[in-house]
Amino acid sequence: MKKWIKLTLYSLLGILIIGSITFLTWSQFTYKPTKEALSLVDDKKDEGNIVFGEKDAKVGVVFYQGAKVEAEAYS
């Protein structure tokens, strides 16, 4: 009976370690903008934010990036 418990605990530990390594590896990858998209966009950096359009515009949209996509990839 002790062998069964030991095998189960080692199996669970192995699954936990593999799952943790997989998650940490996955979390390091993001979706970056393509070179073509970066060459076509006309944007400005303003205090760390990416700004499109004219300064005297009366209406604007605030867009928050999400998931694992970098802000520049949305432009």
N, C-alpha and C positions, 0 to 999 in steps of 0.2 A: 504493500500500500504506500509506503514512503517513496518508492521509486516513481510511482504514478504522480504523486504530489510534486516531487522534484521536477519531473519532466514537464508537468503543466506550468509550473512557475517559470522555468527556463524558457518555455515556449512563449508565454505571455510577455516576459522580459524582452525576448528577441523581437516579437511583433511590435512592442512599444518603441524599441530602439530604431527599428527599420522605419516605422511610421514617423518618428521624430526627425530622422535624417531626411526622409522624403519630403516632409513638410518644409523643413528649413531650406532645402535645396530649391523647392518650387517657389518659395516666397522671395527668393533673390532675383528671379527673372521677371522683367517687365516688358510691356509692349512699347517699343521705341518708334519714333517717327521715321519714315523712309527718307532717303536723301532727296528723292523727287519732290516729296511734299514740302520739305524744308526749303527747297530752292524756289518753289512757287508762292510761298506765303510772304505777305508783307506785314510784319508785326513789329511791335516795340516792347521793350522791357521797361516797366514802370514800377519801381520799388519791389522788384522780385516777381511781379505779376506780368503776364503776357497780355498786351492790349492791342485790339484791332479797331480800326475805324478812326473817325475824326474826334478831336478833343471837344469840339463844340456840339456834339450830338446830344439830343435831348432825351433819347431813350437808349437804354443799354440792357445787356443780359449778363448776369453773373453765372458763370459755369464752373461747377466744381468737378474736378476729375474724380474718377472712381476706379474701382477694381484694381488692376495692376497696370494701368495705362498711364504713361507719363503725359504731363500737360501738353508738351509740344506735339504729341501724336494726334491731338484733337484738331490742331490747326491744319 
